[in-house]
Amino acid sequence: MTRRGWMAGAAGAAAAAPAEVVRLGRTVRVAILGFDGHTGEITGSLPRLPDVEVVAVSDPDPKVTARGVKNPRLAKAKQYTDYRRMLEAEKLDLVAVCNPNGDRAAAILDCVGRKLNVIAEKPLAVEWKDLERVKTAVAGSGINLGMLMPMRYDPAYLALKKVVDSGEIGEVVQIAAQKSYKAGDRPAWMRSRKSYGGTIPWIGIHMVDLMRFTSGREFREVASFQANIAFPGIGEMENVTGSLFRLDNRGIGTLRMDYLRPETAATHGDDRLRLAGLKGVVEYQASTGVVLMTGTKKPETIKELPARGSVFVDYLLYAYKGATPTLSLADIYRTNEIVLGARDAADRGQVVRL
């Protein structure tokens, strides 16, 4: 199974549980621009969003759009191979920009130029100049920008944040994070650095966001290494990376990532996050769950986790009902800046200030 297929299936499964219907007070006409990444976060949420209608989809490959509209929730969507024609022809309120990384900033700018709300795949851009262009355009447009970062809404990571916020482990001074994926069958755009942008921006942005979100700490400096070792089938994609961050309280954060997970593994990915504070430690991995230990209690697995959230629903409530988003625009920009800085550190062989 490709990563795209796995992510869509996982998101659909997560959204399958009964959830409260969300009313927006108006019809929101949505277009999906590309089918890379987390489009399942959108389609999987549609049953609880009676005011949301996906009216159009686009992808340069008509076979991709044809597969996409096999989803019954997209069956009535008009199909395009040129997203610019779609933006011109359709009356839209919101565009989900899920095209290849290297083309994303230009598509976001095209949408913002038409005063359309945007929820985009991550990262927003793979070059600094393009990220700055997006920030400038959004600031003067009045539109609402979101980013598809679903891991922030996962019960396990919400539980980590709850523990830290309670003060039970004290001030966090060390963070250790991991992302390990199967290499699988990668599309052509991911095998080129120009269109991919690097493994640190592509998957590291998820964990950088979680490291900041759960710990309450900020990142100040970073040193990184990255390489592709003996995996010619994935082209210029790095299959091993390591980043070392200095935190705002002089603590340390580490992020290790790889595309070395064996195909025989039961799951596509193995994500882990450990927060060590002055009074205790809380950590999560799928095999053990959320485990807490402090100076006053033995290790315990936290059974009662917060309810799963939805990045798409959270964004819609922010954009159309004025709610405070769980994922703020400031956090979106900051995580993009950190992963570009971490990639720069690896490219230059230097410590980079963030």
Order of alpha helices (4+ residues) and beta strands (2+ residues): alpha-beta-alpha-beta-alpha-beta-alpha-beta-alpha-beta-alpha-beta-alpha-beta-alpha-alpha-beta-beta-beta-beta-beta-beta-beta-alpha-alpha-beta
